[in-house]
Amino acid sequence: MTDLLTYLTYRAGAGIFGALPEPIVRHLGRWAGRLCWLWAGERKAMAIRHMGRVLGRGDARAVERAAREVFSAYGRYWAETLWFRPRRADAVRSRVTLTGLEHVRAAQETGRPIVAALPHVGNWELAGTLAEDANVQITAVAEALANRRLARWFTGMRAQLGIRVVLAEGLSTMRALRNDMMEGRVIALVADRDIGGRGVEVEFFGERTTLPAGPAALAIRNAAVLLPVVSYFKRGAGHRVVVLAPIEDPGLEDPDRMASITQQLAHRYEDMIREAPTQWHLVQPNWPSDRDFLERRREDA
């Protein structure tokens, strides 16, 4: 019953936001995010910790202001996503700019598969409307939600953007991605959070944690070009997509090849996030010390 209610709530939200003009949707989303901040609890605590890592912890008020703005950006993300309809694709595309297309073209010229690795910044899904202009087809990996109704609906929403979705469900996921790569599709992985806790150890914003192994594993196993990509919100309407130069593969001579690639990716993510810290809407534990912090917080409550 809870799963059905959650699903119906999202559908209702899509109906409401979908009936409104884009400027109103954008502002409502930001205000909804600010309201969520008031009752966010542990997610608020995580946003503050993460902004402290990015900005430094010297100015506690500035860090908290930034964390509050994270929720505004996250509200905008959801509002825009729920508002989108295929008939609006041209309007969305007209407000998206793309920098670094030359890296995509250079990768295509090699004839090798392409893997795009992104952080949870901005709204990369709406930026996916640029795929046709860039002459690419995108396959994305999404978390396999326990709420199957919701998972199917999210998959359908992304399909409206021209994004094929593969759910993260074990070995079958890797086989499906390999098949899509052989068809010439770009594999897009949002990979700055290790959900399963079985990733590759790296240093990320000055602290040891793990990041997903997927981008490096796909690149190594399929001799693919690994491109870091980020999508930022513009100040008003629209989005700005940036493709960076490919991650360097140290090759077979490096015994820690997977770790080397993933560490390079972590450093690229740091640069991307520092450019627009408050657009990094990651509000879950992402470092071992975060989980320790939450345990102490619950004990003291």
Secondary structure, DSSP 8 states (H G I E B T S, - for coil): -HHHHHHHHHHHHHHHHHTS-HHHHHHHHHHHHHHHHHT-THHHHHHHHHHHHHH-SS-HHHHHHHHHHHHHHHHHHHHHHHH--GGGHHHHHHTEEEE-HHHHHHHHHHT--EEEEE-SBS-HHHHGGGTTTTT--EEEEEE--S-HHHHHHHHHHHHHTTEEEEEE-THHHHHHHHHHHHTT-EEEEE-S--SSS-SEEEEETTEEEEE-SHHHHHHHHHT-EEEEEEEEE-SSS-EEEEE--------TT-TTHHHHHHHHHHHHHHHHHHHSGGGB---S--SHHHHHHHHHHHHH-
